[in-house]
């Protein structure tokens, strides 16, 4: 699929959303991206006075899920500066679309999706540019990685083991 954006960032306008998705760090990272000639699709906002005003950032309101995935698929990388996000489903959705991840090292949940084939961690705005350079030099296999470790075959094997264990428990009764 043709890529129209270098990065994607998802964060709605509600204060709890901005808190969970670390909006202050996102603003700094998005400014660094724009200054370096990268484009970004920002999902969940159709206007925002807090974000850098530049043509490099394209704002999208909340979209129906299937439309969101279509636009997300047009992004090269996913920016996840989140900290207090316990279960960011978005990471798995991006990996299924073969989109590598750029994730805050302090994130509470979803960190297990970030390994060498799928993405890279950054600490904060102080190492963002150097991490960005590493990201751009690395070749990723995001979808293959996700399928191998979390995809249908993996889930099927886990379910099979669980059901066998239940069968053993039921046989004891």
C-alpha positions in Angstrom: 0.0 0.0 0.0 1.2 3.5 -0.8 2.4 5.4 2.2 1.2 9.0 2.5 2.4 9.7 6.0 5.6 9.0 7.8 4.1 8.7 11.2 0.7 8.2 13.0 -0.2 9.4 16.4 -3.6 8.7 18.1 -5.0 10.8 20.9 -8.4 12.2 21.5 -9.1 15.7 22.9 -10.4 14.6 26.3 -8.0 15.4 29.2 -7.8 11.7 30.4 -6.9 10.7 26.8 -4.2 13.4 26.7 -2.9 12.1 30.0 -2.8 8.4 29.1 -1.3 9.1 25.7 1.3 11.6 27.0 0.2 14.6 25.0 3.1 16.8 26.3 5.7 14.5 25.0 3.8 13.9 21.8 3.8 17.6 21.1 7.6 17.7 21.4 8.1 14.6 19.3 5.7 15.9 16.6 7.5 19.2 16.5 10.8 17.4 16.0 9.3 15.3 13.3 7.9 18.3 11.5 11.2 20.2 11.8 13.0 17.3 10.2 10.6 17.1 7.2 8.4 14.2 8.3 4.7 14.1 8.0 2.2 12.7 10.5 -1.4 11.7 10.7 -2.9 12.7 14.0 -6.1 10.7 14.8 -8.8 11.8 17.2 -8.5 15.5 16.7 -10.0 17.7 14.0 -8.4 20.9 15.5 -5.9 21.4 18.3 -4.3 24.7 19.4 -1.7 22.7 21.4 -0.1 20.9 18.4 2.5 22.6 16.2 0.8 24.5 13.3 2.4 23.0 10.2 1.3 21.4 7.0 3.4 18.3 8.0 0.6 17.3 10.4 -2.8 16.2 9.1 -5.6 16.0 11.8 -8.3 13.5 11.6 -11.4 13.4 13.9 -12.5 10.1 15.4 -13.1 7.8 12.4 -15.1 4.6 12.2 -12.8 1.8 12.9 -12.6 0.5 9.3 -11.9 4.0 8.0 -9.3 4.6 10.7 -7.4 1.4 9.7 -7.5 2.4 6.0 -5.7 5.7 6.9 -3.4 4.1 9.5 -2.3 1.7 6.8 -1.0 4.7 4.8 1.5 5.5 7.6 5.1 4.2 7.7 5.5 4.2 11.5 3.4 4.5 14.7 4.5 7.0 17.3 3.4 5.9 20.8 4.7 8.4 23.5 2.1 6.9 25.9 3.0 6.1 29.5 -0.3 5.4 31.4 -1.8 3.2 28.7 -2.4 -0.2 30.2 -3.4 -2.0 27.0 -2.9 -0.1 23.8 -4.7 -2.3 21.3 -3.4 0.1 18.7 0.1 -1.5 18.8 -1.3 -4.8 17.7 -3.4 -3.2 15.0 -0.4 -1.3 13.6 1.7 -4.5 13.6 -1.0 -6.4 11.7 -0.8 -3.6 9.1 3.0 -4.1 9.0 3.7 -0.7 10.6 6.7 -0.6 12.9 6.4 1.0 16.3 8.3 3.9 18.0 7.3 3.5 21.6 8.0 5.3 24.9 10.1 3.0 27.0 8.0 3.9 30.1 4.7 2.6 28.7 2.7 0.5 31.2 1.2 -2.0 28.7 2.0 -3.2 25.3 5.8 -3.0 25.7 5.9 -6.8 25.0 5.1 -6.1 21.3 8.3 -4.0 20.9 11.3 -6.1 19.9 13.9 -5.8 17.2 11.7 -7.0 14.3 8.7 -4.8 15.3 9.9 -1.5 16.6 12.1 0.5 18.9 11.9 2.3 22.2 12.7 5.9 23.1 13.1 7.5 26.5 11.9 11.0 26.0 12.5 14.1 23.8 16.2 14.0 24.7 16.9 10.8 22.8 14.0 11.1 20.3 16.1 12.3 17.4 18.9 9.7 17.9 16.3 6.9 18.2 14.5 8.2 15.1 17.8 7.8 13.2 18.1 4.2 14.4 14.5 3.6 13.4 15.0 4.9 9.9 18.1 2.7 9.4 16.6 -0.5 10.6 14.6 -3.0 8.5 11.5 -4.3 10.2 9.2 -7.3 9.8 6.4 -6.1 11.9 3.6 -8.2 10.6 5.6 -11.4 10.4 6.8 -10.8 14.0 3.2 -10.3 15.2 1.8 -13.3 13.4 4.5 -15.5 14.7 4.2 -14.5 18.4 0.6 -13.3 18.7 -1.3 -14.3 15.6 -4.0 -17.0 15.0 -1.6 -20.0 15.2 -0.2 -18.8 18.5 -3.6 -18.1 19.9 -4.9 -21.5 18.7 -2.0 -23.3 20.4 -2.6 -21.3 23.7 -6.3 -22.1 23.6 -5.6 -25.8 22.9 -3.3 -26.0 25.9 -5.8 -24.2 28.1 -8.7 -26.5 27.0 -6.5 -29.6 27.6 -5.7 -28.3 31.1 -9.5 -27.7 31.7 -10.1 -31.3 30.5 -7.6 -32.6 33.0 -9.2 -30.6 35.8 -12.7 -31.7 34.8 -11.5 -35.4 34.8 -10.4 -35.0 38.4 -13.9 -34.1 39.6 
